[in-house]
Each structure stands twice: as structure tokens, then as C-alpha cells.
Amino acid sequence: MADTLVKVENLSKNFDKLVVLHDVSVEVTRGENLVVFGKSGSGKSVLLKCIIGLMKPDSGTIYINSKNVLSLSLKELNEVRKNIGFLFQGAALYDSMTVRENLEFPLKRHFTEMTPSQIEEKVKYTLDLVSLEEAIDKMPSELSGGMKKRIGLARSIITDPALMLYDEPTTGLDPITTKEISELILNLQKKLNMTSIVVTHDLICAEIIADRAIFLRDAVVAFEGDIKELTKSDDPFLKNFFSHEIIKV
Amino acid sequence: MNLPRHRYGRRLTYGDYLYNFFATLTGLTIFNLEFLKQGFLPPYEIGEIKKHMTELGVKTMGIVSITGLIIGLVLTMQSQPVMQRFGATDFLPAMVSLSVVRELGPVITALIFAGRVSSGIGAELGSMRVTEQIDAMEVSAINPFKYLVVTRVIATMMILPILTVYVIFIAITGAYIAIIIVEPMSFQYFQQSVVQAIEFGDFIPSVAKTFVFGYIVGIVGSYKGYSAEGGTEGVGQASTTSVVLSSLLILIFDSVLVKITLMLWPTL
């Protein structure tokens, strides 16, 4: 328990009559990379959004750093959120701001004691981590899909979060960029000593990143364990899922 | 709150319309209450309010200038033959300026402003909603309502009265241009007539109601954008319905405010 950073217990979420998550329990230890697999619409993103507090589950508990986030006030929840980074599927860059302003935004809000030169330095350092220093004055509309993901990643890690949540970080990218982004995520995780939960159905990404994987199916955790065990499972559904993934790759 | 949508190949039923009406009314009321709560809590985001005021002012300056000039010109040209029939052309400057100050200036400016700004806010926030930018702000522990909505509503409330005074000035200038064309009159006489006709008391209720109109434009645009869903279709709907609803509310509130003004100042 002492080493557990995220603990989800018996989480359930329905949308009208559609059961998306039913009694899902997951634990993530500090420094671990957990990959959440599942078909589209299997509730992977819902799980992430419940953890960060964007959605309220119907039942269950979520502990982050031993705090039950579902019982916190918005102010307390925001304190917890300051320690979490979230990379959205479409990167969700603020399109009215330049890359520099996107990165400065959380710093200016939460680190009011930082001087402009310290902010500038931090922005440049973080852009260097994602190898996109030259994009500093570009608008999001001038960036490619892969560049947007990198900038989104830079914005998420600029506050040095202890936990990173990734929602489909490689969807829509070509295999080479997928590999680059996945390796970048892994390197950052090692460099910054972060814990990560990665939602994906991309096998290349999962194989690079995952320390452990779970598979969501029919609203429950159908599998939990090593990524190699998962891909070599005898379960006909998993076999079918991963054979398609491999063909796609 | 999920509103039934009009989709190609499917017509909304009367039940859908009724549900939409009450859902919008409820949603807008809750949104207003949230604004009142958040508006008084720090941080006040003064820099962001100033930025929006400048943007909105620049964005609408051209169109309201043209509108103001045309109102003054047309109103004068239309009224001149009637006034001439009654031998009252000397009263033309007073009549036009009073109409512009009391009613046409505030209402027309507010309607133009609604068309230009409310749709813009609806589309901007709607697009931020469907591309998860608002969620991104929320997960970064930044209050998106405060940063995006409160600042825009305060900016629209502050800028519309300024624009209205400007439009009134331009419309009176337009009236003078029209008078030169249709009825020879000295500038001195025109100026004197206008100054004598308009009292400072005429400005107070008309400018005061533009604060309300500005609030309507900001809050409706923000509400429609903030609650947009369903991708680009949702953004389009947010933009369109913002204009329709805010224009309608401006006209409804105008009649209510005119009645209140006349009750409070019966001599006006």
C-alpha cells in the first residue's frame, strides 16, 4: 500500500443503460507504467477521466497518493491535479495561444513565484526534452499531428507531475512517429521518475512502454499481467484482438 | 443536459421543442448563478478582461460605425418629408437625436454586437469544448469557467456601453450629413437643437440598459459554447443559437427595461 500511487476499487460507470465499467479495480505502484488495453468504447478513456475527476463514477473509490479523490472538494481535487499530467488524444493544445504560451500557461498559474526568465528557461528546457525547441513561436495550427502530441506532452510534464495519464498517445500517427513518441514517453518516465497510466490499443506503443498491462472487456478487467503474456494468451478474443493489431502494424 | 438535435432526415417533434425550451431555460439559469458566484471570487483575471475588451472593440468597431452612420442618415431622410408636411422641419435634429439616444442607438448596437460577438464566443468556446481544450484546462487545476466565461461576460458588459455612446455620436453625425443634403441648416443651429433636446438624464437609462444587453450577449454565447457537444455540428449550432437567443432576449429585456424606466422617471 505504501508504494501504491493510484488505487481504483470497484469502480462502476454507466451511461443510461450502457454499462461501461463494472467493479473495475486497478492498482498502480510508484514508478510503474501501466498500459490499459481494450477495444474502442470499452471504457478505457472513461477510466482515465474518472481518475482525474473529469467524470464522476456511479460507485467505487479512487485513491491517489492515499487520498480518496471522490470525496475531495474542488479546491482539494485541484491540489491533487497539480501533481498529475494528462495527455489528451488530440493533444488539446489551446489554439489561440502559441506553443510558448501553451507551456507558460500552467506555470504562470501555479508557480507564481517563478520569474519570467525562469519560466522562459523551463519552457525551453521542456521543449528540448521533446526535441521541438524550434516550434516555440508557432501556433498549434502550424504543427503536424506528431508535433502536437509532443507539445501536448511537454505541456503536461512542465509542472513535473508525479503521475502521467495518457489517452491514446499514438492514435492517428504513422508507425515511425508512434515508435518515437512511445520511446519519448518511456525516456521521460525514466528521466523524471514518473508513474504512468497509458490507455491505448496500439501494440507498438504498449510493447515499448508497458511494465504491466490490463485488458478491459465487457466493462470488466479481463486480463492483468505482463504484456508478453497478454499477447500470447490462449483466450480466443485476445488472440483475435492482437492478431489484428499485429496485422495492422 | 442533452438537447434533442435536428439532424438531417429527422424532424424534431413538438415534445422535443418543449423539452429544449425548458432545458435551455434551466441550463441558462444555472449558468447565470454560477457566473454570479464565480464573478465575485478571486482571481479577477483583469489582464484577460482587458484583452477581450480590446478584441471585441476592434472586432465590432467597423460594423457599428457603418450601422450608426446609416441609422442617422436614413432616419433623417425618412422623417424629413413627414416633418415638412407639418411644417416642423426645425425639430428634425431634436427628433432624430432623441430617437437615437433613447432607443435606436442602444438596441441596434446591441443587436449588431450580438450577431458579431455572441456567435463568435459560442463558436470559440464550442470549439474548445469539443476539442477537449476546456477539459485540458480543468485537469491542469485551472478554473475554465472563471478564465473563459467570467472574463468574456465582464468584457461584453463593459465594452457595449462604450460602443453605444460611440454609435450615438456617429448616428447624429449621419443625421447632420442627411440634413445638409435634404434641408439646408447651419451646423450651429443643428448642434444647438441637439444639445437642447438631449438631457443628461436621457443617456443614463439608455446606457444603463446596454450593460444588461452586454451581459445577455456574453452569457448566452458562453452558455451555448460551453455546453456544446457533438463535434463540428455542435459548434455550428452553438454559434447560430447564440445569436438567435441573445437577439431575442435583448428585444424582450428592452421592452421590460423601457417600462421600468418610464415607471421610475415618468417625465422622460
Interface residues (C-beta under 8 A of the other chain):
Chain A: I52 G53 L54 N78 E79 R81 K82 I84 F86 F88 Q89 G90 A92 L93 Y94 D95 S96 F105 P106 R109 H110 T159
Chain B: E124 S127 M128 T131 E132 Q133 D135 A136 M137 E138 V139 S140 A141 I142
